[in-house]
Amino acid sequence: MPEFGFALPLLEAIVSYIDEGVLIANQNDDVIYMNPAAHQLLALPPNTAITSLSDVPGIDLAGVMAATADGAVRRALPSVERTLEIEGETRNLQFDCSRTSPSHGGLQLFIIRDVSHQRMLETYLNRASSDLITADPKMMEILQRLEQVAPASVPVLLTGESGTGKTHIARMIHRLSTRASGPFVEVNCAAIPETLIESELFGHVKGAFTGATQRRKGRFQTAHKGTLFLDEIGEIPIHLQAKLLRVLQDREFEPVGSDEPVKVDVRIIASTNQPLRAMVDQGTFRSDLYYRLAVIPIHVPPLRQRPADIPLLLKHFCKSLTSRGFANEPTCSADAMRLLMNYPWPGNIRELSNAVEHAMICSVKNVVLPESLPHDVRDYRPPSAQPMTSAGQGGGHQDQISGAASRASEPQSFQDRERAAIEQALAQAKGNKVLAAEVLGIDRTTLWRRMQRLKLDQPSGGSRAG
């Protein structure tokens, strides 16, 4: 190979084991080198050699080079992408083209990449753009999974912290399913008093209980031929879980006060921010119902684990607020963006949305500055950045001991974190459960149920008024 001389062994040693395909041709379009990856990407039969660019299946590389060069020598040429049918499947191959100057032999170099996976993800993102905004690899994997499971009518269980976007994902599953033309009915199980939840889900007949003056359809019947989204499924009382299981298995139930079964065709999507598996072990959630709901379990990561999504969501919320009549979309200073990226967002996307609205209202000359952000965001300091008080200054040593004790006693389990949050809210509300529920963002009935489950409803030294 006169074009390479002594360099050919070195070239082969470098490119033989890389994932990208490498194909080199001389100025007469004769192929003088092709690595194993190129052979594999082009799905060539074993022991098949390509001697000319015209032999490359599915693309006229010689024509591409001639068309893009415009008669001039250019070292780097635009990428070209072709969709090829290879071995019965569609494959998107990207060809990056370049050539050397005539003084260096006028060699033509092609780097071949399989971008099928990337194009598939872009398709998913385009379809999901009205429901889900993301650039995070984990969320993209979830989008792929949704494309697979959406057409089936099997139950899906979405888990993750509050505010991570589980409702949006549930809507997306419905929109991509064969039931998209049917109803999508949402039920927040945590917002319905325990005495009413059975009637809310299954309906009732006239005279079933005091105040039942007429027959009423429940959410299952309303969602017939569509999707029923049961948000916060862990809040359903255990005595109703058997009835819910029967609907999942037999697709029928009896309304409250009736012994006549009602047939329904409903797909169930459930979500929870509680560890249902741990609740099964504790006996507060039926194992058979859990396994029936979790045919397709999908865990949605919190926003703090998806930092790439923060700039996208910021832009989305700004545009949304602008369309609602706010001032023109502001710019964000570098210091403000740094604070937004460093904040852990315990309230996830919901908290971010509120912070963006706060920042737009408090922007200075249409610029979001650090002082435009909510106090929680601008005053946050990562644990490693907390200043250490000197032991010789006003009890600093005691502060360090207290801080260490606080870190050592941080709750580890979900129940511990939930208990700590409720106790903190009650303390902030001076024992008033109504105010504590408002602090937690839930209704009083839900707070009461959770306190019962955590055995926090027993009288103690503090007041439990309200």
PyMOL commands that set and color helices and strands:
alter all, ss='L'
color gray80, all
select helices_A, chain A and resi 7-15+36-41+53-55+61-69+102-104+116-128+137-149+166-176+189-191+197-202+219-222+233-235+238-250+276-282+287-293+303-305+309-323+334-342+348-361+370-372+375-378+383-385+396-408+414-428+433-440+444-453
alter helices_A, ss='H'
color red, helices_A
select strands_A, chain A and resi 21-25+31-34+80-86+89-99+108-114+156-159+184-188+227-231+252-253+262-263+267-272+296-299+331-332+367-368
alter strands_A, ss='S'
color yellow, strands_A
deselect
rebuild
show_as cartoon
